[in-house]
């Protein structure tokens, strides 16, 4: 039987993988909200921390060197990092 930590790490890896697959299909990149929608993880919370789960995952992927960002107007777009 796995531990809660192991279960959480397995879940995180699946969300990271799904995020990368979604971004691979988006030539112009995606915003955090668009990624949250694509993965079915959009929150209904109306405060300033909306969609925090996907935001955190995106920044983990950035720390791992897998993503870059661009800013267009008020929106930040996430892109797969080109090799």
N, C-alpha and C positions, 0 to 999 in steps of 0.2 A: 504494500500500500504506500502511496506517495505522501509526502508531507505537504502542508499548505504552501510552503515556500516553493517546492517543486511544481505544484499545480499552477501557482502564479507565474512562474518563469515559463512554463509551457504555454500558458495563455498569452503572455507578453510576446513570445516568439511568433505565435500565430497572428497576433495583431500586427506586429512588425512586418511579417511576410505579406499579409493582406494589404497593408499600406503601400508597400513597394510595388505590388502587382497593380494596384489602382493607379499609382503614379506612372507606371510604365505605359499605361493606356492614355495618358493625358499629355499630349505634346506641349501644351502651353502651361503645364503645371496645374496645381490645385491649391485652393485655400484650405485652412484647417476645417472650416465649416463644410466645404465640399467633400473633404475626406471623411469627416464624421458622418455625413449623409450617405456616402458611398458604402461605408462599412456598417451602417445601421447603428451608429454610436452617438448620434446627435442627442444632446441633452435638452430637456425642456426648461431647465433652470434659466431664469432671466437675469441673473447677476453678471458680474464681470468675469466670472470663471467658467463661462459656458464652453462646453466641449473640451474640458481640461484633459481628459484621458487621451484624446488624439493629439492634442498639443504636446503633452508629455512624450508620447511615443515619437512624434516628429522630431523633437529635440534629442531624444536618445539616438535616433537614426542620424541626425546631424553630427552628434558627438562621435558616432562610429564612422563618419566620413562618407555616408551613403547619399546624403542630400545636400542641395544648395537652395538658396532662396533668392527671389527677386521681389521688389516692391513696385506695385503699380497703383498709384493713387493711395488709398487708405488700406489696400489689401496686400498681404504677404503671400506669395505663391511659392510652393515647395516643388522642387524638381529632383529627379534622379541625378546624381552626380555623374557626369560623363567620365569614362575611364581614360 
